[in-house]
């Protein structure tokens, strides 16, 4: 196709041509699919995200399902550049999103820098998901405080193990990036358990103080029982008061 005569339009035409060329180079295996209008009602079309999938036009549903089969059938297992670990669905979408943003800026995606960004994103998500297990365990353990150290250890140990399993399943990337986030998770787990132990001490202290107040009050009441009528009548002698104090 010939470029338009106008200079500005010609420059825009060249930019689009260059973008198409980059897409062809970056994605040699390409395909497309056309879908019918998902709903007939214009109001529903404006709020398509709130329409249940099963309520869409049957033909559209069939085409979407066929598109899914086509995509999943054509996709092999994508592995990370570092370690060859299978890429998760969220990591794959993050890679696609990063590439699209780069292409929309008119730049050429660099897999190395994009992968580093996605790797840190996934490792951060791994830490967050692992800490949710730890936080849930801390809340459950806090409901049974006070407890001795061994009981706290027994309650937290399996949940901490689960947290590390979650981290290992989600985290991906170079060993340096994974190790950095592993250290963050380890410190966060230590901090969470330390806060739980501190809360345990506070609960135990409050209960001990309440018990002492109750016991002391009972003891004082017993000591003053025989003297209270005279004490209330303010006719106790100084010697009698000293005798009660010595008891």
JORA-V658236 format. One record per backbone hydrogen bond with DSSP energy under -0.5 kcal/mol. NH is the residue of the N-H (numbers start at 1). CO is the residue of the C=O. E is the energy in kcal/mol with one decimal. If there is no record, write none. Layout:
nh=NH co=CO e=E
nh=NH co=CO e=E
//
This chain:
nh=10 co=6 e=-2.6
nh=11 co=7 e=-2.3
nh=12 co=8 e=-2.1
nh=13 co=9 e=-2.3
nh=14 co=10 e=-2.3
nh=15 co=11 e=-2.1
nh=16 co=12 e=-2.2
nh=17 co=13 e=-2.2
nh=18 co=14 e=-2.5
nh=19 co=15 e=-2.4
nh=20 co=16 e=-2.4
nh=21 co=17 e=-2.2
nh=22 co=18 e=-2.3
nh=23 co=19 e=-2.2
nh=24 co=20 e=-2.3
nh=25 co=21 e=-2.1
nh=26 co=22 e=-3.0
nh=27 co=23 e=-2.6
nh=30 co=28 e=-0.8
nh=45 co=41 e=-1.8
nh=46 co=42 e=-1.6
nh=47 co=43 e=-0.8
nh=47 co=44 e=-0.6
nh=48 co=45 e=-0.9
nh=50 co=47 e=-1.5
nh=51 co=48 e=-1.4
nh=52 co=50 e=-0.5
nh=55 co=52 e=-1.6
nh=56 co=53 e=-1.4
nh=57 co=38 e=-3.0
nh=61 co=57 e=-2.4
nh=62 co=58 e=-2.5
nh=63 co=59 e=-2.2
nh=64 co=60 e=-2.5
nh=65 co=61 e=-2.4
nh=66 co=62 e=-2.3
nh=67 co=63 e=-2.4
nh=68 co=64 e=-2.5
nh=69 co=65 e=-2.2
nh=70 co=66 e=-2.2
nh=71 co=67 e=-2.7
nh=72 co=68 e=-3.0
nh=73 co=69 e=-2.1
nh=74 co=70 e=-1.5
nh=75 co=71 e=-1.2
nh=76 co=74 e=-0.5
nh=78 co=76 e=-0.7
nh=80 co=85 e=-2.9
nh=83 co=81 e=-0.7
nh=84 co=80 e=-0.9
nh=85 co=82 e=-0.6
nh=87 co=78 e=-3.2
nh=92 co=88 e=-2.3
nh=93 co=89 e=-2.4
nh=94 co=90 e=-2.1
nh=95 co=91 e=-2.3
nh=96 co=92 e=-2.4
nh=97 co=93 e=-2.7
nh=98 co=94 e=-2.4
nh=99 co=95 e=-2.3
nh=100 co=96 e=-2.5
nh=101 co=97 e=-2.4
nh=102 co=98 e=-2.1
nh=103 co=99 e=-2.6
nh=104 co=100 e=-2.7
nh=105 co=101 e=-1.1
nh=106 co=103 e=-1.6
nh=107 co=102 e=-2.2
nh=109 co=107 e=-0.6
nh=111 co=109 e=-0.6
nh=114 co=110 e=-2.4
nh=115 co=111 e=-3.0
nh=116 co=112 e=-2.0
nh=117 co=113 e=-1.9
nh=118 co=114 e=-2.5
nh=119 co=115 e=-2.9
nh=120 co=116 e=-2.1
nh=121 co=117 e=-2.0
nh=122 co=118 e=-2.8
nh=123 co=119 e=-2.5
nh=124 co=120 e=-2.3
nh=125 co=121 e=-2.0
nh=126 co=122 e=-2.3
nh=127 co=123 e=-2.1
nh=128 co=124 e=-2.1
nh=129 co=125 e=-2.6
nh=130 co=126 e=-2.1
nh=131 co=127 e=-2.5
nh=132 co=128 e=-1.4
nh=133 co=129 e=-1.1
nh=133 co=130 e=-0.5
nh=134 co=130 e=-1.5
nh=135 co=131 e=-3.0
nh=136 co=132 e=-2.2
nh=137 co=133 e=-1.9
nh=138 co=134 e=-2.3
nh=139 co=135 e=-2.3
nh=140 co=136 e=-2.0
nh=141 co=137 e=-2.6
nh=142 co=138 e=-2.5
nh=143 co=139 e=-1.1
nh=144 co=141 e=-1.4
nh=145 co=142 e=-1.2
nh=152 co=148 e=-1.9
nh=153 co=149 e=-2.6
nh=154 co=150 e=-2.5
nh=155 co=151 e=-1.9
nh=156 co=152 e=-2.2
nh=157 co=153 e=-2.5
nh=158 co=154 e=-0.6
nh=160 co=156 e=-2.6
nh=161 co=157 e=-2.2
nh=162 co=158 e=-2.1
nh=163 co=159 e=-2.2
nh=164 co=160 e=-2.1
nh=165 co=161 e=-1.8
nh=166 co=162 e=-2.4
nh=167 co=163 e=-2.4
nh=168 co=164 e=-2.4
nh=169 co=165 e=-1.8
nh=170 co=166 e=-1.7
nh=171 co=167 e=-2.8
nh=178 co=174 e=-2.5
nh=179 co=175 e=-2.7
nh=180 co=176 e=-2.0
nh=181 co=177 e=-1.9
nh=182 co=178 e=-2.4
nh=183 co=179 e=-2.2
nh=184 co=180 e=-1.6
nh=185 co=181 e=-2.5
nh=186 co=182 e=-2.5
nh=187 co=183 e=-2.2
nh=188 co=184 e=-2.3
nh=189 co=185 e=-2.5
nh=190 co=186 e=-2.1
nh=191 co=187 e=-2.5
nh=192 co=188 e=-2.3
nh=193 co=189 e=-2.4
nh=194 co=190 e=-2.4
nh=195 co=191 e=-2.3
nh=196 co=192 e=-1.9
nh=197 co=193 e=-2.5
nh=198 co=194 e=-2.3
nh=199 co=195 e=-2.4
nh=200 co=196 e=-2.2
nh=201 co=197 e=-2.2
nh=202 co=198 e=-2.1
nh=203 co=199 e=-2.7
nh=204 co=200 e=-2.5
nh=205 co=201 e=-2.5
nh=206 co=202 e=-2.3
nh=207 co=203 e=-2.3
nh=208 co=204 e=-2.5
nh=209 co=205 e=-2.6
nh=210 co=206 e=-2.2
nh=211 co=207 e=-2.3
nh=212 co=208 e=-2.6
nh=213 co=209 e=-2.4
nh=214 co=210 e=-2.1
nh=215 co=211 e=-2.7
nh=216 co=212 e=-3.0
nh=217 co=213 e=-2.2
nh=218 co=214 e=-2.1
nh=219 co=215 e=-2.4
nh=220 co=216 e=-2.7
nh=221 co=217 e=-2.4
nh=222 co=218 e=-2.1
nh=223 co=219 e=-2.1
nh=224 co=220 e=-2.2
nh=225 co=221 e=-0.8
nh=228 co=224 e=-2.2
nh=231 co=227 e=-2.8
nh=232 co=228 e=-3.8
nh=233 co=229 e=-1.7
nh=234 co=231 e=-1.2
nh=235 co=230 e=-2.7
nh=236 co=230 e=-0.6
nh=241 co=237 e=-1.9
nh=242 co=238 e=-2.3
nh=243 co=239 e=-2.1
nh=244 co=240 e=-1.9
nh=245 co=241 e=-2.1
nh=246 co=242 e=-2.1
nh=247 co=243 e=-1.1
//
